[in-house]
């Protein structure tokens, strides 16, 4: 992270976080997002004395994750560990832990329908907490597919939920949902996930053995998340909703994504 970015993070967040740290007096700090990791690392550079662990929640190492002052990095796989060790040159410990996800993703039983030959599939569409990219993706899939059951999670985007409800609420095969805590249950009863390739989301889908169509990634880490999932054969990745919908139709009809 460059000097300007550090200055912005430090100026905006340091006072509140410093107050919180003073009140809690933690034995260690664990960060699962690059911005607080940057802030704590900068505070350590200014004299804060506390062990700092950064847990990478992407399948890619970019500059926003790495900072002098981090004592321990937890990374998803051996390849990333090797690259990060080369970058930090012994100044930090690096361990392979995988990306941490909720325990429910390991205890929910995946949908047994995936093993069968039912012509009706259950498609789960998600766009993160803000429902990014969901509307055009739903439009493309509804237009290209007429019979499968479609569940859409809009996150906290109430405007998106209302818009989808107005446009598709009368369709018997479309269910529109807002923010959900039971994502593992939704994944366990779905045959295919259509989503942006965020690190946590794809990790949860991997745990559920749920095939994925990945669309409109954020350039950089999300794009590389999608490329890795595609390389591993558990997803197909597209840069736009239209291309993703085409992939959805082609791969679904040819059964290349069935059964994971």
N, C-alpha and C positions, 0 to 999 in steps of 0.2 A: 504494500500500500504506500502511495507516495505521500510527501510531506503535507500537501494541501488536504488530502483525505484524512490524515491523522489529526490535523488541526481542527477540521470540522467535527469529527467524532469527539475529540477531547473537549472542545468548546461547548458542544450541545449536551453531552451526557455526563461529563466528569463530576459536576457538582452533585447531581442526584445519586449517581452510583457511589460516589465517595461517601455520601451520607449513609446510604444503605449498608455499605461495607463496614462503616464505623459502628453501626447499630448491631449488625449480625456478628461481627468479628469472626469470620469463617476460618476454618482450618485449611481450606482449599477452595478454589473457584473452578468450576467446570463450565465451559462455554460451548454451545452447540450452534452458534451463529458467528460469522466472522466479525461483525461490528463490535459486539461486546468483548470478543477476544482481543481485538485491536485496542479497545479502550483500556482494558485491564493491563495489557502488555505495556501501553504507554504510561499508565499509572505506576507500574513496577519500575519503569525506566526513571521515573521521578521520585522513587523512594518507597513505594508500597512494597511491603514484604508479605507475600502470600503465594503458595504454590499455584500455578495456573495450568489447567488441562484444557486443551482444545480438541473437541470431537468433530471431525470432518463429516458433514452430512451430504456430501456430493461425491461422485465417483471421479473426481477431477481435483487437481491441486491448482489453485490460482492464487495470486498475490494477496488477496484479501484474507486468506486463511493463515498465512505465515507471518509471524512477528517475532522479533527478538524479545525475550522475556517469557516465552511459553516454555514450561518445563516438560510437558508431556503432550504428544499428539496421539490421538487414537484415530486410525484410518481404516477404510473398508477392506483393503486387500493388499497382498504382498507387493504388487507392482507399484502401488502408490507409496507404500512404505519405503521401498528402495529409492524412488525418486525424491521423496521428502528427506530421507537421510542424506542423500547427496546434496540437497539444498541447504539443510541446517548445519551440516558438517560437524556433528557431534555436540552442538550447543543445546540440543533438546533430545529427550528420549522419544522414540517412535514405536508404537505397538499396533499390531493388527487386531482389531476388535470387531470389525463389521460396523454397519450403521445401526445404532440402537433404535428399536421400534417397540411399541406396546406389546405386552405379553399376550394380549388377546389375539394377535395375528399368528401366534403359534398354537393357540388352543381352539380356535374356530375350525370346524370341519368344512373343507371346501365342498362346493356343490357337486353332488354325484352326477348331476345331469351332464357335466362335461364329458363323462365317459360314454354316455349314450349317443344316439343318433337323432335326437329330437330336432325337428326342423325349425323350432322356435328357440331362439337364443335370448339370453338376458345380457343386455349391454349396459354397463355402468359408465357414465360420463362425468368427469370431475375436472375442475379448473383451479384447485387450490382454495384458499380461504376467501378470495375475491371472485372466484368463478371466472378467471381470465380465459378468454377464448371459447367459452362454453356455447354462447349463442350461435355463432356461425357453424360450430361443430354439430350442434343439435340440428340446425337447419339442413346441413348437408346430409346427415345420416337419415333423418326423417324422409327427405326427398329421395334418397337412394335405396331406402329399405322400408317396407311397409308392414311387416308382420312381427318383427322381433320386439321383445319387451325392453323398453328403454327407461332407465332411471337416471335422472340428472340431479347432481348435487351442486347447488349454487353457492355454497359457503355462506358468508355473511353479506352477500350482495343482494339485498332485498329488492332493489330495482330490477335486477336481472331475473329474480324469481317471479316478480309480478309480470314482467314482459313475457317470460316463457309460459306462465300460467294462462295469460290472455291468448297466446298464440297456439299453444298445444294442450291446454288443460282439458279440452273436450275429447282428446284422443284416449281411447281405453288402454292403449299399450304404452303410454308415456306417463311417468310419475315424476313430479317436480318436488324436490326437497331443498330445504335450507341448510344451515350449518348442522352437521351431524357428528356425534361422538361415537356412533356405532359403525364406523367405516369398516371395521373387520367383518362385521356381520353382513354388510352390503357386498363386500368382496367375496365372502364365502358363498353367497347365493348368486353370483354373477358368472358368466361365461367369458366375458371380455371386458377389459378396462380401456377406456379412451380418455387420455389425460395428458397434461403437460409433464415432462420428465423431471420433476423435482426428485431429489435424492431420497427423501423419506417415502414419498409415494411409490416410487419404483421398488424400494426395499420392501415395503409392505406387500406389494403385489407379488414380488419374488417369494416371500414367505408363504403366500397363499397359493402359489403355483398358478397365478392368474395371467393369461396372455394379455399383451398390451399393444395398443396403437397409440403412438406418442406424437403430439402435434405442437406447433408454434413454440418451440423451446426458446428460452432466453439465450441469446448468443453467449457462447463461452461454456460455463459449467453445465447448464441444462442440455445444451446441444451435445456435449460430450457424454453426458449421462445417457442420452438417447442413442448415440452411436454405439456405446458399449453394450446396451441392452439388445440392440439390433445385431451386433456382432456375436453375442452369446446365443442368439436365436430365440429369445423370449419375447421379442417385440419387433414391430416395424416402426420406423421413425420418419416423420415428414416435417417440412418447414412451414406448411400452410394447412389450413383446415380443409381446403378443397382437395389437395393432394392426399391428406390423411383419409378423407372420406372415400376417395378412389381406392386407396390401399385397403381400407376396411372392406369394401365390396369385393375386390379381387381376392384378397387373402381369405376372407371368410367363405366365399363361394368355393374356393379350392381346398378348404379345410387345412390350410397350412398353419393356422393358429390354434386349431382345436387340440384339446387335451394337453396344452402347454408344450 
